[in-house]
Amino acid sequence: MPQPLRRPKAVRLPTEALLEQQENKGKACLGKGAPRQGRGCRSIDAMSKRLAALERENAALRRRLGASKTGDPASSGRRVEAADCSTGEAIDEGRVRLLTDAMPAMIAYIDRHERYQFINKAYEDWFGRSRDTIIGQTVREVLGLEAYAVRQPRIAATLQGEPARFEGPTPHRDGTSHRTEMQYIPHAGADGGIDGFFVMVTDITERKRAEAANARLAAIVSSSPDAVMSFSPDGLIQSWNAAAESLFGYTEAEAIGAYADLLVPPGCLEGPRGVFDWGLAGRSVQVETTRLHKDGTRIDVAISAAPMRAASGAIIGVSAIMRDIRARKRTDGALRESEQRLRTTYEHARVGLAEVDVNGRFLRVNEQLCERTGYSRDELLGMRFTDLTDPDDLGSDLEQFGRLVAGETNAYRLEKRFRNRAGQVFWTELCASIVRDDTGAPLYIVRVSRDISERKRAEENLQLLVHELNHRVKNTLATVQAIAAQTLRNTETPDRVQEALAARLMSLAQAHDVLTRESWDSADLADIVEDAIKAHQGCGQARIRAKGPSIQVEPRVALSLAMALHELATNATKYGALSNESGRVDVGWRVLNQGGTRRLRLRWKESGGPPVATPTRKGFGSRLIQRSLAAELGGEARIAYRPAGVVATVSAPVQVLKQRLGR
């Protein structure tokens, strides 16, 4: 009895599922935002179609085998068909291997025990191992524990009939792990149970890197404060970020698909389509121009545009970055206006202006300085300020200039003499300050000079008049003193009266001398005190101690204080602390803040003299201090006759004084 023909072991691939998967993959290749994989997608698609054809051949073969078993009239050809089936099996497997080996993707078949039964050449190349060393091994043995742990849940689901598609790490022959995309397709046996599953693995490492780079680029473009956009070769807007929407008022939906001239105002210097035409011609450009807002207003922008090129070098569009420069334009305009005002002021100021380097060489001068010195601008720019300074004033100027450059001071002021081109001398008031960079290094020194020759001549004339007046006043006082002495000599007036009168006239003359030294502008309180007490100090002894700040007082106050101090010193010499050998006098003054008002407080205190008793009547000195001086100062003047010594106190508002600053 003839043996039944054995059913050939046909390689049955689930081609319909594969075809559907690859068609979807091909669509994904061309979808928005996906990296191009043209060649790979076409190869996989072709392989899937070829596998489908092989599946149809196997199905036909199985039908023929089934007919022979049921007694079909064509059974006389059983042996031949068996042979053909055997040959068909070999041809089918060979064709499958040929097709799969030509694929860049890794393809394998794994049975229900998770052992490899088939791999293609890409699989061999990936792991650097031959088929023989992989076939029969488990997935865990080939991939390792870490990669297997990612796949195991999907393998379990696939063996239950659920296809799987996922991403995960796959170890490479070079020891690194690559990011891959896996597809598991279950394979049902004749009994309907799952015999195993097909595996397709694609290396997506570069694609992931590209996606990450694209994501970073997209984030940069999206968060950029500048408007970023791109145009297709036919001039349509293809991309439009949030900053562009904010700057020009068009939403992304409104802008995408619009023509490049959407933003270009009429009469634009770059042409009707702006810089787009330049970019399309292969030019990278940077230009400042204007663009239109949605509401029609013009916006000042700085544009950087460049052609976008494919890998082949062909221009596939134009990219542009537009920055709002309206604020900068306003600032530039204000700066230009300010610089114009500065230049005008610099050149037409009625003072001499110059900038010099740290060596004193002129860097810049104005017209006024040229007029005063008699030198042209070009001549001065080849000179130093020392060339114009009078030799007698050069030392002071150089000393302060050196301190300025060294950083010991930020500015200085002095009065000095210049010599012009003709050798004539003129007085100037100089103010100098230094300009430094961010590191503190000196850039240049600004010197402002004002002609004070007329003022100096007026001061000299005034000084002559003051000295002449003082001379005449002193002559008048001397005449008064002579007349009084002559008159009193021929009367019964006591000598002490004559002496008192002469001393008071002398005190008045000394006060005039102090004021004359200050040109009758003011007098220093310290000088007034010193002149009032020096005649009463005694030989080689400092019995009167004076201490206080340098304070300038008006002439009328100076005369009143001088007379009052003279009376106190005379009284101390005759009756008080200076009338014996051990007494002393302390004179002190200071400025106090009392209730928000600054007041001068002067105190005369005697000690070590004979016991003091309150006089029964007030003499000239007491009346002068307590009445005249208090009225002159607009303050208070008191005398206390204490047993230990006389204490006189004077208090007055500072507004009647002229306090010298910085002393």
C-alpha positions in Angstrom: 0.0 0.0 0.0 1.5 3.3 -1.0 2.6 5.6 1.7 0.7 8.9 1.9 2.7 11.8 0.7 4.4 13.9 3.4 3.1 17.5 3.6 6.0 19.8 2.7 7.2 22.0 5.5 6.3 25.3 3.9 7.6 28.6 5.4 4.4 30.3 6.1 4.8 34.0 6.6 1.9 36.2 7.8 2.4 38.3 4.8 -0.9 40.2 4.9 0.0 41.6 8.4 3.5 42.3 7.3 2.2 44.1 4.2 -0.2 46.2 6.2 2.6 47.1 8.8 5.0 48.1 6.0 2.4 50.1 4.2 1.7 52.0 7.3 5.5 52.4 7.9 5.9 53.7 4.4 3.2 56.3 5.0 4.9 57.3 8.2 8.1 57.8 6.3 6.4 60.5 4.2 4.3 61.9 7.1 4.8 65.4 8.5 7.8 65.7 10.7 9.1 62.2 10.1 12.7 61.7 8.9 13.0 60.5 5.3 13.9 56.9 4.9 13.0 56.6 1.2 15.2 53.7 0.2 14.6 51.7 3.3 10.8 52.1 3.1 10.7 51.1 -0.6 12.9 48.0 0.1 10.7 46.9 2.9 7.6 47.4 0.8 9.1 45.4 -2.1 10.0 42.6 0.3 6.5 42.5 1.8 5.0 42.2 -1.7 7.4 39.5 -2.6 6.7 37.6 0.6 3.0 37.9 -0.2 3.6 36.3 -3.6 5.5 33.4 -2.0 2.7 33.0 0.5 0.3 32.6 -2.4 2.6 30.0 -4.0 2.7 28.0 -0.7 -1.1 28.2 -0.4 -1.5 26.8 -3.9 1.0 24.0 -3.1 -0.9 23.1 0.1 -4.1 22.9 -1.9 -2.6 20.5 -4.4 -1.3 18.3 -1.6 -4.7 18.2 0.0 -6.3 17.2 -3.3 -3.9 14.2 -3.7 -4.9 12.9 -0.3 -8.6 12.8 -1.1 -8.3 10.7 -4.2 -8.3 13.4 -6.8 -8.1 12.0 -10.5 -4.8 13.8 -10.8 -3.4 11.5 -8.1 -1.4 9.6 -10.8 1.0 12.5 -10.6 1.6 12.1 -6.9 5.3 11.3 -7.1 6.0 14.1 -9.4 4.0 16.5 -7.3 5.8 15.3 -4.2 9.1 15.9 -5.9 7.8 19.3 -7.0 6.7 20.0 -3.5 10.0 19.1 -2.1 11.7 21.4 -4.7 9.1 24.1 -4.1 10.0 24.0 -0.4 13.6 24.5 -1.1 12.9 27.2 -3.7 10.6 29.1 -1.3 13.0 29.1 1.6 15.8 30.1 -0.7 13.7 32.9 -2.1 12.8 34.1 1.4 16.4 34.1 2.6 17.4 35.9 -0.6 14.8 38.5 -0.1 15.4 39.0 3.6 19.2 39.1 3.3 18.8 42.0 0.9 16.8 44.0 3.5 18.5 46.6 5.8 16.1 45.7 8.6 16.9 42.7 10.9 14.4 39.9 10.4 14.0 36.8 12.5 11.6 34.0 13.4 11.3 32.9 17.1 9.4 29.9 18.2 7.1 29.5 21.1 10.0 28.5 23.3 11.7 31.9 22.6 14.4 30.3 20.5 15.6 31.6 17.2 14.6 29.5 14.1 15.5 32.0 11.4 17.6 35.2 11.0 18.6 37.2 8.0 22.1 38.6 7.1 21.4 42.0 8.7 20.9 40.1 12.0 24.3 38.4 11.6 26.0 41.7 10.7 24.4 43.5 13.7 25.6 41.0 16.3 28.8 40.0 14.4 27.8 36.3 14.7 26.9 33.7 12.1 23.5 32.1 11.7 24.7 28.8 13.1 25.7 30.4 16.4 22.3 32.1 16.9 19.8 29.6 15.6 18.6 27.5 18.5 19.6 30.0 21.2 17.0 31.9 23.3 16.3 35.6 23.0 17.8 36.1 26.5 21.0 34.3 25.5 21.5 36.4 22.3 20.4 39.8 23.6 21.4 39.7 27.3 19.4 40.2 30.4 18.9 44.0 30.2 17.6 44.0 26.6 15.5 40.8 27.2 13.8 42.4 30.3 12.4 45.2 28.0 11.2 42.6 25.4 9.8 39.9 27.7 6.4 41.4 28.3 5.9 42.0 24.6 7.0 38.4 23.8 4.5 37.0 26.2 1.7 39.1 24.7 2.7 38.2 21.1 2.7 34.5 22.0 -0.9 35.1 23.1 -1.7 36.4 19.6 -1.2 40.1 20.2 1.1 41.9 17.7 3.5 44.4 19.3 5.4 47.4 18.1 7.7 49.2 20.5 11.1 50.8 20.9 14.0 49.7 23.1 17.7 49.1 23.4 19.5 46.5 21.3 23.1 45.6 22.0 25.5 46.0 19.0 28.6 44.0 18.2 30.8 47.0 19.1 29.6 46.8 22.7 27.3 49.8 22.5 23.5 49.8 22.8 21.4 51.3 20.0 17.9 52.6 20.0 15.8 50.3 17.8 12.1 49.9 16.8 10.8 46.3 17.0 7.7 44.7 15.4 6.5 41.3 16.7 3.9 39.5 14.5 2.4 36.3 15.9 2.5 33.2 13.6 -0.5 30.7 14.0 0.1 27.0 13.3 -2.3 24.6 11.5 -4.1 24.0 14.8 -4.7 27.7 15.3 -2.3 27.9 18.1 0.7 30.3 18.1 3.8 28.5 17.0 6.0 31.6 17.3 6.4 35.1 15.9 8.2 37.1 13.3 10.6 39.9 14.3 11.5 43.0 12.4 14.1 45.3 14.0 15.1 48.7 12.6 17.9 50.9 14.0 16.4 54.3 14.8 19.4 55.8 16.7 20.1 58.4 14.0 16.4 59.1 13.6 16.1 59.7 17.4 19.1 62.0 17.3 17.6 63.9 14.4 14.3 64.1 16.2 16.0 65.3 19.4 17.9 67.9 17.4 14.7 68.9 15.6 13.0 69.2 19.0 15.8 71.4 20.3 15.7 73.5 17.2 11.9 73.8 17.4 12.1 74.8 21.1 14.7 77.4 20.2 12.6 78.8 17.4 9.4 78.7 19.5 11.0 80.5 22.4 13.1 82.9 20.3 12.3 86.6 21.1 12.9 87.3 17.3 10.4 86.5 14.6 11.5 83.3 12.8 9.8 82.2 9.6 10.5 80.2 6.4 9.3 80.3 2.9 8.8 77.7 0.2 10.5 78.2 -3.2 7.2 79.5 -4.6 7.1 82.2 -1.9 4.6 80.8 0.5 5.1 81.1 4.3 5.8 77.6 5.7 6.6 78.3 9.4 5.7 81.1 11.8 6.8 81.3 15.4 5.1 83.0 18.4 7.4 86.0 18.2 6.3 86.6 14.6 2.7 86.5 15.7 3.4 89.0 18.4 5.4 91.3 16.2 3.2 91.4 13.1 -0.2 90.5 14.5 -1.0 87.6 12.3 -1.7 84.2 13.9 0.1 81.1 12.7 -3.1 80.0 10.9 -3.4 83.3 9.1 0.3 83.4 8.1 0.9 79.8 7.0 0.3 79.6 3.2 0.3 83.3 2.7 2.7 84.8 0.1 6.0 86.4 1.1 4.8 89.9 0.2 2.3 89.8 3.1 4.6 91.9 5.3 6.3 94.0 2.5 5.2 97.6 2.4 4.7 99.4 -1.0 7.9 100.8 -2.5 10.2 98.5 -0.5 13.8 99.0 -1.5 14.4 95.2 -1.5 11.7 94.7 -4.1 8.0 93.5 -4.0 8.9 90.3 -2.2 11.6 91.7 0.0 14.7 89.7 0.9 12.9 86.5 -0.2 14.1 86.9 -3.8 17.6 87.4 -2.6 17.5 84.3 -0.6 16.0 82.3 -3.4 18.9 83.5 -5.6 21.3 81.9 -3.1 22.3 85.1 -1.2 22.6 85.4 2.6 21.6 89.0 3.5 21.4 91.2 6.6 19.5 94.4 6.2 17.6 97.0 8.2 14.2 97.9 6.7 10.5 98.2 7.5 7.7 95.6 7.5 4.0 95.9 7.8 1.9 95.0 10.9 -1.5 93.5 10.4 -3.0 96.9 11.2 -1.0 98.6 8.5 1.6 100.3 10.7 5.2 100.1 9.7 7.7 98.4 11.9 11.5 98.9 11.9 13.2 95.5 11.7 16.6 94.0 11.2 16.4 91.0 8.9 18.8 88.1 8.5 17.8 85.8 5.6 19.5 82.8 4.0 18.6 80.1 1.5 17.7 76.7 2.8 19.4 73.9 0.9 18.8 70.1 0.6 21.6 67.6 1.0 22.2 67.9 -2.7 22.7 71.6 -2.4 19.5 72.6 -4.2 17.6 75.5 -2.7 14.4 74.3 -1.1 13.3 77.6 0.5 14.4 80.7 2.4 14.6 81.2 6.2 14.4 84.6 7.8 14.9 86.1 11.3 13.3 89.5 11.9 14.1 91.6 15.0 12.1 94.5 16.2 14.5 97.5 16.3 12.0 100.3 17.0 13.3 100.9 20.5 16.9 100.9 19.3 16.0 103.3 16.5 14.4 105.6 19.1 17.5 105.3 21.3 19.8 106.0 18.3 17.8 109.0 17.4 17.9 110.4 20.9 21.7 109.6 21.0 22.3 111.5 17.7 20.3 114.4 19.0 22.2 114.4 22.3 25.5 114.2 20.5 24.5 117.1 18.2 23.6 119.2 21.2 26.9 118.2 22.9 28.9 119.1 19.8 27.1 122.5 19.5 27.6 123.2 23.2 31.2 122.1 23.1 32.1 124.3 20.1 30.1 127.4 21.1 30.6 127.4 24.9 32.1 130.6 26.2 34.7 128.6 28.1 37.7 126.8 26.9 37.1 123.0 26.7 39.8 120.4 26.1 40.4 116.7 26.5 43.9 115.6 27.2 45.6 112.2 27.7 47.4 111.0 30.8 50.5 112.8 29.5 48.8 116.1 29.2 48.6 116.0 25.4 45.6 117.7 23.8 43.2 115.2 22.2 40.3 117.5 21.5 39.8 121.3 21.9 37.0 123.7 21.2 37.0 127.0 19.3 37.0 129.2 22.4 40.3 127.7 23.6 41.8 128.3 20.2 40.7 132.0 20.3 42.1 132.6 23.7 45.5 131.0 23.1 45.9 132.2 19.6 46.7 128.7 18.3 44.8 126.8 15.6 43.1 123.5 16.4 45.8 121.5 14.6 48.5 123.3 16.4 47.0 122.7 19.8 46.5 119.0 19.1 50.3 118.7 18.8 50.9 120.4 22.2 50.5 119.7 25.9 48.7 121.9 28.4 52.1 122.5 30.1 53.1 124.4 26.9 50.5 127.1 27.7 50.9 127.3 31.4 52.8 130.2 33.1 56.0 128.7 34.6 55.1 130.1 38.1 51.8 128.2 38.1 53.0 125.0 36.5 54.1 123.1 39.7 50.7 123.3 41.3 48.8 122.2 38.2 51.2 119.2 37.5 51.0 118.1 41.2 47.2 117.9 41.2 47.1 116.5 37.6 49.3 113.6 38.8 47.1 112.9 41.8 44.1 112.9 39.4 45.6 110.3 37.0 46.8 108.2 40.0 43.2 108.0 41.3 43.8 109.9 44.5 41.1 112.4 43.5 38.4 112.6 40.9 38.6 116.3 40.2 40.5 119.5 41.1 40.1 123.2 40.7 42.6 126.0 40.6 43.4 129.5 39.3 46.4 129.8 37.0 47.9 131.9 34.3 48.1 131.0 30.7 50.4 132.5 28.1 49.0 132.9 24.6 50.8 132.7 21.3 51.9 136.4 21.6 53.3 135.8 25.1 50.5 137.7 26.9 49.4 136.4 30.2 45.8 135.9 31.1 44.2 134.4 34.2 41.9 131.4 34.0 39.9 129.3 36.5 40.5 125.7 35.7 38.3 122.7 36.5 39.7 119.2 35.7 38.0 115.8 36.0 38.9 112.3 34.7 37.0 109.8 32.6 37.7 106.1 33.2 36.7 102.9 31.5 34.9 100.0 33.1 38.1 98.6 34.5 39.1 101.9 36.1 41.8 102.7 33.6 41.9 106.5 32.6 40.6 107.3 29.2 41.1 111.1 29.1 40.9 114.2 31.3 38.4 117.0 30.7 39.8 120.5 31.4 37.4 123.4 31.5 39.0 126.9 31.7 37.2 130.2 32.2 38.9 133.5 31.6 38.9 135.4 34.9 41.4 138.2 33.8 38.8 140.9 34.3 37.9 139.6 37.8 41.6 139.4 38.8 42.1 143.0 37.7 39.0 144.1 39.7 40.3 142.2 42.7 43.6 143.9 42.5 41.9 147.3 42.3 39.7 146.4 45.2 42.7 145.3 47.2 44.4 148.7 46.6 41.2 150.5 47.6 40.9 148.4 50.8 44.5 149.0 51.8 44.0 152.7 51.1 40.8 152.7 53.2 42.4 150.8 56.0 45.4 153.2 56.0 43.0 156.2 56.2 40.9 154.6 58.9 44.0 153.9 61.0 45.1 157.4 60.4 41.7 158.6 61.5 41.9 156.4 64.7 45.4 157.7 65.4 44.1 161.3 65.0 41.2 160.5 67.3 43.6 158.9 69.8 45.9 162.0 69.7 43.0 164.4 70.1 41.6 162.5 73.0 45.0 162.3 74.7 45.6 166.0 74.2 42.2 166.8 75.6 42.4 164.5 78.5 45.9 165.6 79.4 44.7 169.1 80.1 41.8 167.9 82.3 41.6 166.2 85.7 40.5 162.9 84.0 42.3 160.0 85.6 45.1 158.2 83.8 43.2 155.0 83.8 40.5 156.6 81.6 43.1 157.7 79.1 44.6 154.2 79.1 41.3 152.5 78.6 40.3 154.8 75.7 43.7 154.2 74.0 43.4 150.5 74.4 40.0 150.3 73.0 41.0 152.4 70.0 44.0 150.0 69.5 41.7 147.0 69.7 39.5 148.5 67.0 42.5 149.1 64.8 43.6 145.5 65.2 40.2 144.3 64.2 40.5 146.5 61.1 43.8 144.8 60.3 42.2 141.3 60.4 39.5 142.5 58.0 41.9 144.1 55.7 43.8 140.8 55.3 40.5 139.3 54.1 39.7 142.2 51.9 36.8 143.1 54.2 34.8 140.1 53.0 35.0 138.2 56.2 37.3 137.4 59.1 38.3 134.1 60.7 37.1 133.8 64.3 40.4 132.2 65.3 42.4 135.3 64.0 40.1 137.6 65.9 40.6 135.7 69.1 44.4 135.5 68.6 44.7 139.3 68.0 42.5 140.1 71.0 44.4 138.0 73.5 48.1 138.2 72.3 48.8 141.4 74.3 47.6 139.7 77.5 49.5 136.4 77.2 52.4 137.5 79.3 56.1 137.0 78.6 56.7 133.4 77.5 53.5 132.1 79.0 50.3 130.9 77.3 47.9 131.8 80.1 45.0 132.2 77.7 44.2 129.0 75.8 42.0 129.2 72.7 40.4 126.3 70.8 37.8 126.0 68.1 37.1 125.5 64.4 37.9 128.0 61.7 34.7 129.9 61.1 34.3 133.0 58.9 32.2 135.8 60.3 30.9 139.0 58.7 32.8 142.2 59.1 30.3 143.8 61.5 30.3 140.7 63.7 34.1 140.6 63.6 34.4 144.1 65.0 31.8 143.5 67.7 33.6 140.3 68.8 37.0 141.9 68.8 35.8 144.7 71.1 34.0 142.3 73.4 37.1 140.0 73.7 39.3 143.1 74.4 37.0 144.1 77.2 37.1 140.6 78.8 40.9 140.4 78.5 41.4 143.8 80.0 39.0 143.0 82.9 40.8 139.7 83.5 44.2 141.5 83.5 43.1 144.1 86.0 40.8 142.2 88.3 40.4 138.6 87.2 42.4 135.4 86.4 45.3 137.3 84.7 45.8 139.7 87.6 48.0 137.1 89.5 50.7 134.7 88.5 48.6 131.5 88.5 45.3 132.3 86.8 44.2 131.1 83.4 41.6 131.8 80.8 40.0 129.2 78.4 38.4 130.5 75.3 36.5 127.9 73.2 33.9 127.9 70.5 32.0 125.3 68.5 28.9 124.9 66.3 25.9 123.0 67.8 22.6 121.8 66.4 19.9 122.9 68.7 16.3 122.2 67.7 17.2 121.9 64.0 19.0 125.3 64.1 22.8 125.5 63.9 24.2 127.9 66.5 27.7 129.2 67.4 28.5 129.0 71.1 31.6 130.9 72.4 32.7 130.6 76.0 35.2 132.7 78.0 36.1 131.0 81.3 38.5 132.3 83.9 40.0 130.2 86.7 42.8 130.4 89.3 42.4 134.1 89.9 41.2 136.1 93.0 37.7 135.3 94.2 35.1 137.1 92.2 32.2 139.1 93.4 29.3 140.5 91.5 30.0 144.2 90.7 27.6 146.8 92.2 27.3 148.6 88.8 27.8 147.6 85.2 30.7 149.2 83.4 31.3 149.9 79.7 32.6 146.4 79.0 29.5 144.6 80.5 27.1 146.8 78.6 29.1 146.3 75.4 28.9 142.5 75.7 25.4 142.0 77.0 23.7 144.6 74.9 25.6 145.7 71.8 27.2 142.3 71.0 23.9 140.4 71.6 22.0 142.8 69.3 24.7 142.6 66.6 24.7 138.8 66.6 20.9 138.5 66.9 21.6 136.1 69.8 22.5 136.1 73.5 25.5 137.3 75.6 25.7 136.6 79.3 28.3 137.2 82.0 28.3 135.1 85.2 30.4 136.3 88.1 31.2 133.1 89.8 33.6 132.9 92.8 36.0 130.7 90.9 36.1 133.1 87.9 34.1 135.0 85.4 32.3 133.0 82.7 31.0 134.8 79.6 28.9 132.9 77.1 27.9 134.1 73.6 25.3 132.2 71.5 24.2 133.2 68.0 22.5 131.6 64.9 25.0 130.4 62.3 23.2 132.2 59.5 24.9 135.4 60.6 28.2 133.7 60.0 30.1 132.4 56.9 31.4 129.0 57.8 34.3 127.9 55.6 33.5 124.5 54.0 35.8 121.6 54.6 37.5 123.0 57.7 
